[in-house]
């Protein structure tokens, strides 16, 4: 008799569990997208958000049986306390299942504790400081880290005729990370770093810095500046002061020649050598389809941030399909580790140990292609991890 009652109870619990799971699957999948949509970094939020929306347009607005509800919030980008507050409201008031977005590192770092306390998956789609995923066990990144891009170009420069170089970077964490990573691989190859310059993050006057570089006459200058007005101003100052005529190579990461930057910089960007995970010139059927769909939908060119948003939601969908739609933080993170996908940028994988992206880093030279400045791939480093781990 006891055995019968035990079996009956077990059957009842199984039915209740199945019903609860089915009910959870019927609930909307709430994604809290935290993006800079106003202020100097609004283009970041625009591109990331466009990438997320394009994925849903192409693949449908249902993931693992759950209809997606995007809740988009503006954090302005420049104030980490605002990012943290917005993310907290999304968790406590809007009851989101997943946090995503995060245009700049300070805001992502500030939000890490929110994700940890709430046990919510946090998909970082841009913020690039090395070791970011160590800030919370619930963070996964689908963009890049600065050292992941800067170490390869240091290696490439040392092998391609540059024996003496300068670094010139924005004076904040990603810029400092980028300069240190370039220096590490460049000097490890026996080459010499002639000088290191840091410029203010906001509205720097490049004139005095460019003059110092011109006087030193290095063979190359490695630059990291966040996309926007600063790279355009630097490239124009570089050209106006004739550094290109002196044969000094302008080197950088993909941020320097983001599609929105090269469109504005025009001929001043030509000849720039950069390392990056994506450009619209990447030659693959998947990327051609992506670029065509993006330009048709938004009437602008996609940047690497758009692809990070697109891939971020793709990674989310793949993980949730493995959990049958269950967005529980621990189950989600177990499912996301080791995921491999084909992206418009090429093959990507989520490192199971660090939850950071593993991807090909391309070396590109900016050239005119069909009348447009494009970073055209000339070399590559496959399966690059964040070296900060």
LOKOL-816431 format. One line per 4 residues: number of its first residue (from 1); their letters; for each residue x, y, z of C-alpha. Coordinates in nm, 4 decimals. Each point is the difference from the previous one (the first is absolute). Layout:
% residues N
NUM> a> X Y Z | ...
This chain:
% residues 389
1> xxxx> 0.0000 0.0000 0.0000 | 0.2824 0.2377 0.0907 | 0.1664 -0.0823 -0.3299 | -0.3206 0.0873 -0.1839
5> xxxx> -0.0275 0.3329 0.1828 | 0.3693 0.0730 -0.0729 | -0.0520 -0.0704 -0.3704 | -0.3105 0.2174 -0.0005
9> xxxx> 0.1850 0.2880 0.1679 | 0.2922 -0.0381 -0.2411 | -0.2402 0.0043 -0.2944 | -0.1742 0.3084 0.1384
13> xxxx> 0.3305 0.1846 0.0442 | 0.1039 -0.0996 -0.3538 | -0.3246 0.1370 -0.1397 | 0.0383 0.3196 0.2057
17> xxxx> 0.3618 0.0438 -0.1147 | -0.0969 -0.0551 -0.3629 | -0.2856 0.2457 0.0326 | 0.2271 0.2594 0.1634
21> xxxx> 0.2612 -0.0438 -0.2722 | -0.2654 0.0309 -0.2693 | -0.1372 0.3142 0.1654 | 0.3529 0.1485 0.0167
25> xxxx> 0.0416 -0.0668 -0.3707 | -0.3252 0.1793 -0.0720 | 0.1183 0.3111 0.1835 | 0.1695 0.2671 -0.2141
29> xxxx> 0.3781 0.0020 -0.0014 | 0.0846 0.3430 0.1348 | 0.3364 0.1377 -0.1152 | 0.1182 0.3205 0.1623
33> xxxx> 0.2178 0.1804 -0.2544 | 0.2128 0.2699 0.1666 | 0.1504 0.2313 -0.2632 | 0.1373 0.3525 -0.0414
37> xxxx> -0.2694 0.1558 -0.2158 | 0.0747 0.3654 0.0748 | 0.3190 0.1955 0.0524 | 0.3380 -0.0468 -0.1704
41> xxxx> -0.0267 -0.3796 -0.0209 | -0.3509 -0.0194 -0.1462 | 0.1326 -0.1591 -0.3205 | 0.1173 -0.2990 0.2082
45> xxxx> -0.3497 -0.0624 0.1294 | -0.1544 0.0517 -0.3421 | 0.2257 -0.2587 -0.1648 | -0.0309 -0.2611 0.2771
49> xxxx> -0.3768 0.0404 0.0176 | -0.0300 -0.0253 -0.3790 | 0.1980 -0.3243 0.0048 | -0.2275 -0.1524 0.2635
53> xxxx> -0.3156 0.1051 -0.1864 | 0.1332 -0.1290 -0.3337 | 0.0583 -0.3456 0.1495 | -0.3576 -0.0106 0.1289
57> xxxx> -0.1361 0.1235 -0.3333 | 0.1904 -0.2697 -0.1851 | -0.0557 -0.2889 0.2424 | -0.3349 0.0852 0.1551
61> xxxx> -0.0907 0.1542 0.3340 | -0.0404 -0.3322 0.1819 | 0.2917 -0.1815 0.1655 | -0.0424 -0.3540 0.1349
65> xxxx> -0.3766 0.0413 0.0032 | 0.0042 0.3350 0.1789 | -0.0995 0.3255 -0.1687 | 0.2777 0.2578 0.0353
69> xxxx> -0.0812 0.3270 0.1743 | 0.2792 0.2558 -0.0430 | 0.0096 0.2653 0.2714 | 0.2485 0.2651 -0.1132
73> xxxx> 0.1419 0.2558 0.2416 | 0.2381 0.2930 -0.0591 | 0.2947 0.0260 0.2421 | 0.1677 0.2912 -0.1927
77> xxxx> 0.3285 -0.1979 0.0043 | 0.2106 0.2388 0.2049 | -0.1302 -0.0571 0.3531 | 0.0476 -0.3464 0.1560
81> xxxx> -0.2347 0.0817 0.2867 | -0.2777 0.0569 -0.2551 | 0.0760 -0.3323 -0.1719 | -0.0191 -0.1824 0.3328
85> xxxx> -0.3253 0.1735 0.0973 | -0.1632 -0.0773 -0.3352 | 0.1071 -0.3660 0.0204 | -0.1268 -0.0275 0.3573
89> xxxx> -0.3393 0.1376 -0.1047 | -0.0177 -0.2490 -0.2859 | 0.0604 -0.2870 0.2420 | -0.2176 0.1123 0.2915
93> xxxx> -0.2836 0.1865 -0.1715 | -0.0174 -0.1430 -0.3520 | 0.0965 -0.3549 0.1048 | 0.2247 -0.0591 -0.3011
97> xxxx> 0.1435 -0.3445 -0.0634 | 0.3235 0.1193 -0.1623 | 0.2054 0.3212 0.0107 | 0.1828 0.0992 -0.3193
101> xxxx> 0.1698 0.2867 -0.1819 | 0.2545 0.2105 0.1944 | 0.1827 0.2408 -0.2270 | 0.2848 0.1032 0.2320
105> xxxx> 0.2127 -0.1792 0.2574 | -0.0736 0.2129 0.3096 | -0.3731 -0.0682 -0.0267 | 0.0522 -0.3719 -0.0599
109> xxxx> 0.2298 -0.0275 0.3008 | -0.2500 0.1883 0.2182 | -0.2793 -0.2374 -0.1076 | 0.1939 -0.3215 0.0630
113> xxxx> -0.1078 -0.0076 0.3646 | -0.3652 0.0389 -0.1040 | 0.0265 -0.3048 -0.2276 | 0.1751 -0.2010 0.2709
117> xxxx> -0.2514 0.0824 0.2727 | -0.3012 -0.0650 -0.2229 | 0.1611 -0.2981 -0.1740 | -0.0943 0.1454 -0.3370
121> xxxx> 0.1930 -0.0722 -0.3221 | 0.1767 0.3177 -0.1180 | 0.0980 0.0118 -0.3686 | 0.2661 0.2667 -0.0580
125> xxxx> -0.0165 0.1220 -0.3598 | 0.2779 0.2591 -0.0030 | 0.1867 0.0916 0.3225 | 0.3568 -0.1143 -0.0706
129> xxxx> 0.2225 0.0153 0.3097 | 0.1975 -0.3189 0.0452 | -0.1204 -0.2402 0.2673 | -0.3521 0.1464 0.0058
133> xxxx> -0.1664 -0.3418 0.0234 | 0.1868 -0.0594 0.3270 | -0.2169 0.2686 0.1642 | -0.3004 -0.2352 0.0166
137> xxxx> -0.0594 -0.3710 -0.0700 | -0.3102 0.1059 -0.1958 | 0.1795 0.2134 -0.2630 | 0.0617 -0.1214 -0.3547
141> xxxx> 0.1553 0.2315 -0.2610 | -0.0668 -0.0027 -0.3749 | 0.2113 0.2988 -0.1092 | 0.3753 -0.0085 0.0713
145> xxxx> 0.2566 0.1066 0.2553 | 0.2545 0.2673 -0.0850 | 0.3014 -0.2320 0.0567 | -0.1665 -0.2573 -0.2262
149> xxxx> 0.0378 0.2493 -0.2856 | 0.3141 0.1863 0.1095 | 0.2368 -0.2921 0.0564 | -0.0400 -0.1336 -0.3575
153> xxxx> 0.0747 0.3341 -0.1637 | 0.3109 0.0389 0.2170 | 0.1174 -0.3374 -0.1284 | -0.0915 0.0900 -0.3589
157> xxxx> 0.1779 0.3386 0.0140 | 0.3200 -0.1587 0.1285 | -0.0036 -0.2478 -0.2893 | -0.0763 0.2600 -0.2652
161> xxxx> 0.2821 0.2495 0.0022 | -0.0801 0.2113 0.3084 | 0.2950 0.0061 0.2388 | -0.0815 0.3190 0.1944
165> xxxx> -0.3476 0.1083 0.1058 | -0.2021 0.2378 0.2162 | -0.3317 -0.0572 0.1763 | -0.2725 0.2657 0.0227
169> xxxx> -0.3150 -0.1021 0.1851 | -0.3018 0.1439 0.1819 | 0.0680 0.0318 0.3720 | -0.2485 -0.2540 0.1380
173> xxxx> -0.0013 -0.3738 0.0721 | -0.0485 -0.1387 -0.3549 | 0.2618 0.2405 -0.1413 | 0.2501 -0.0906 0.2698
177> xxxx> -0.0717 -0.3719 -0.0577 | 0.0501 0.0432 -0.3744 | 0.3349 0.1807 0.0349 | 0.1325 -0.2574 0.2471
181> xxxx> -0.1015 -0.2906 -0.2256 | 0.1604 0.1522 -0.3106 | 0.3182 0.0739 0.1960 | 0.0108 -0.3553 0.1350
185> xxxx> 0.0126 -0.1786 -0.3353 | 0.1901 0.2719 -0.1888 | 0.2898 0.0172 0.2481 | -0.0041 -0.3777 0.0520
189> xxxx> 0.0988 -0.0236 -0.3667 | 0.3089 0.2097 0.0742 | -0.1396 0.3295 -0.1297 | 0.0205 0.3389 0.1705
193> xxxx> -0.2784 0.2180 0.1384 | 0.1159 0.3606 -0.0348 | -0.2717 0.1680 0.2045 | -0.3439 -0.0377 0.1581
197> xxxx> -0.2641 0.2729 -0.0131 | -0.3427 0.0200 0.1654 | -0.2621 0.2507 -0.1108 | -0.3174 0.1148 0.1794
201> xxxx> -0.3077 -0.2091 -0.0734 | -0.2139 0.3048 -0.0765 | 0.0826 0.2426 -0.2869 | 0.3802 -0.0257 -0.0077
205> xxxx> 0.2117 0.2481 -0.1994 | 0.2175 -0.2332 -0.2049 | 0.2339 0.2672 -0.1362 | 0.2716 -0.0123 0.2701
209> xxxx> -0.0085 -0.3810 0.0153 | 0.0310 -0.0393 -0.3765 | 0.2916 0.2434 -0.0004 | 0.1843 -0.2036 0.2644
213> xxxx> -0.0437 -0.3098 -0.2109 | 0.1146 0.1836 -0.3127 | 0.3150 0.1230 0.1743 | 0.0835 -0.3518 0.1264
217> xxxx> -0.0423 -0.1543 -0.3512 | -0.1006 -0.3539 0.1014 | -0.0922 -0.2495 -0.2695 | -0.3450 -0.0577 0.1463
221> xxxx> -0.2436 0.1382 0.2551 | -0.2532 -0.2209 0.1752 | -0.3209 0.1891 0.0815 | -0.3052 -0.0881 0.2051
225> xxxx> -0.2915 0.2444 0.0149 | -0.3688 -0.0839 0.0479 | -0.2084 0.0389 -0.3190 | -0.1468 0.3424 -0.0575
229> xxxx> 0.1463 0.3446 -0.0572 | 0.3460 -0.0703 0.1463 | 0.1259 -0.2489 -0.2646 | -0.1258 0.2289 -0.2786
233> xxxx> 0.1816 0.2987 0.1515 | 0.3189 -0.2033 0.0465 | 0.0093 -0.1295 -0.3569 | -0.0602 0.3452 -0.1425
237> xxxx> 0.2761 0.1480 0.2187 | 0.2274 -0.2880 -0.1041 | -0.0562 0.0766 -0.3669 | 0.0177 0.3797 0.0378
241> xxxx> 0.3371 -0.0214 0.1778 | 0.1365 -0.2294 -0.2688 | 0.0794 -0.3074 0.2078 | -0.1338 -0.2197 -0.2762
245> xxxx> 0.2514 0.1655 -0.2369 | 0.2823 -0.0893 0.2396 | -0.0856 -0.3687 -0.0317 | -0.1083 -0.0362 0.3641
249> xxxx> -0.2611 -0.2760 0.0190 | -0.3164 0.0716 0.1962 | -0.0951 -0.3170 0.1896 | -0.2973 -0.0708 0.2217
253> xxxx> -0.2858 -0.2257 0.0967 | -0.3284 -0.0160 -0.1880 | -0.1425 0.2851 0.2063 | 0.2225 0.2378 -0.2003
257> xxxx> -0.1697 -0.0850 -0.3310 | -0.3510 -0.0903 0.1052 | -0.2214 0.0385 -0.3103 | -0.1542 0.3203 0.1339
261> xxxx> 0.3498 0.1418 0.0550 | 0.1421 -0.0805 -0.3441 | -0.3095 0.1392 -0.1684 | 0.0655 0.3333 0.1720
265> xxxx> 0.3816 -0.0052 -0.0230 | 0.0050 -0.0873 -0.3695 | 0.3436 0.0048 -0.1645 | 0.1727 0.0824 0.3294
269> xxxx> -0.0706 -0.3581 0.1128 | 0.1616 -0.1656 -0.3025 | 0.3043 -0.2134 0.0738 | -0.0838 -0.0456 0.3691
273> xxxx> 0.0904 -0.3497 0.1252 | -0.2335 -0.1397 0.2634 | -0.0860 -0.3212 0.1803 | -0.3654 -0.0862 0.0446
277> xxxx> -0.2576 -0.2738 0.0082 | -0.2322 0.1458 -0.2625 | -0.0445 0.2329 -0.2923 | -0.2654 0.0196 -0.2694
281> xxxx> 0.2717 -0.1024 -0.2481 | 0.0312 -0.3487 0.1572 | -0.0454 -0.2383 -0.2915 | -0.2518 -0.2687 0.0933
285> xxxx> -0.3525 -0.0825 -0.1198 | -0.1370 0.0439 0.3519 | 0.1519 0.3465 0.0348 | -0.1210 0.1130 -0.3409
289> xxxx> -0.3521 -0.1038 0.0990 | 0.0357 0.1732 0.3381 | 0.1280 0.3268 -0.1495 | -0.2727 0.0072 -0.2658
293> xxxx> -0.2753 -0.0618 0.2572 | 0.1422 0.2544 0.2438 | 0.0373 0.2759 -0.2597 | -0.3492 -0.0667 -0.1327
297> xxxx> -0.1493 0.0189 0.3502 | 0.1959 0.2956 0.1423 | 0.1520 0.1856 -0.2999 | 0.3471 0.0087 0.1597
301> xxxx> 0.2946 -0.2362 -0.0005 | 0.0327 -0.2486 0.2876 | 0.3018 0.0236 0.2305 | 0.1656 -0.2594 0.2215
305> xxxx> -0.2443 0.1104 0.2725 | -0.2965 -0.0995 -0.2159 | 0.1524 -0.3447 -0.0468 | 0.0637 -0.0323 0.3754
309> xxxx> -0.3689 0.0742 0.0614 | -0.1077 -0.2431 -0.2713 | 0.2281 -0.2737 0.1348 | -0.0938 0.0786 0.3593
313> xxxx> -0.3651 -0.0849 -0.0617 | 0.1075 -0.3023 -0.2099 | 0.2064 -0.1327 0.2926 | -0.2929 0.0647 0.2332
317> xxxx> -0.2358 -0.1919 -0.2293 | 0.2386 -0.2950 -0.0328 | 0.0414 -0.0261 0.3784 | -0.3754 0.0231 0.0647
321> xxxx> -0.0707 -0.2701 -0.2571 | 0.2301 -0.2271 0.2012 | -0.1909 0.0804 0.3213 | -0.3420 -0.0317 -0.1670
325> xxxx> -0.0661 0.3680 0.0643 | 0.1029 0.0009 0.3662 | 0.1880 0.3283 0.0656 | 0.1133 -0.0967 0.3502
329> xxxx> 0.3439 0.1594 0.0369 | 0.1931 -0.3126 0.0921 | -0.1659 -0.2155 -0.2653 | 0.0517 0.2700 -0.2623
333> xxxx> 0.3707 0.0389 0.0798 | 0.0537 -0.3760 -0.0099 | -0.1647 -0.0075 -0.3431 | 0.1906 0.2970 -0.1432
337> xxxx> 0.3479 -0.1327 0.0815 | 0.1697 -0.1425 -0.3065 | -0.2696 0.1096 -0.2470 | 0.1241 0.0299 -0.3587
341> xxxx> -0.1761 0.2030 -0.2690 | 0.0563 0.1228 -0.3538 | -0.0164 0.3791 0.0026 | 0.0175 0.2696 -0.2676
345> xxxx> 0.3520 0.0585 0.1372 | 0.0979 -0.3688 -0.0349 | 0.0045 -0.2880 0.2510 | -0.0451 0.0945 0.3671
349> xxxx> -0.0006 -0.2006 0.3210 | -0.0701 0.0762 0.3660 | 0.2994 -0.1098 0.2057 | -0.1335 -0.2482 0.2573
353> xxxx> 0.2560 0.1120 0.2587 | -0.0329 0.3787 -0.0298 | -0.3401 0.0550 -0.1711 | 0.1781 0.2383 -0.2372
357> xxxx> -0.0107 -0.0145 -0.3775 | 0.2606 -0.1883 -0.2049 | 0.0255 0.1308 -0.3568 | 0.2174 0.0764 -0.2999
361> xxxx> 0.1825 0.3326 0.0176 | 0.0587 0.1437 -0.3465 | 0.2731 0.2443 -0.1009 | -0.1520 0.2525 -0.2426
365> xxxx> 0.1276 0.2841 -0.2173 | -0.2490 0.2789 -0.0706 | -0.0485 0.0299 -0.3750 | -0.2527 0.1428 -0.2420
369> xxxx> -0.2483 -0.2688 -0.1039 | -0.2711 0.1078 -0.2450 | 0.0598 0.3591 0.1033 | -0.0234 -0.0682 0.3752
373> xxxx> 0.2779 -0.0267 0.2576 | 0.0030 -0.3597 0.1267 | 0.2305 -0.1915 0.2375 | 0.1065 -0.2813 -0.2373
377> xxxx> 0.1418 -0.3179 0.1555 | 0.3661 -0.0689 -0.0767 | 0.0895 -0.2494 0.2758 | -0.1656 -0.1813 0.2892
381> xxxx> 0.0533 -0.1637 0.3389 | -0.2511 -0.2855 0.0485 | -0.1677 -0.0979 0.3282 | 0.1328 0.2843 0.2164
385> xxxx> -0.1047 0.0003 0.3674 | 0.0056 0.2902 0.2427 | 0.3664 -0.0190 0.1108 | -0.0918 0.1626 0.3309
389> x> -0.1363 -0.3313 0.1333
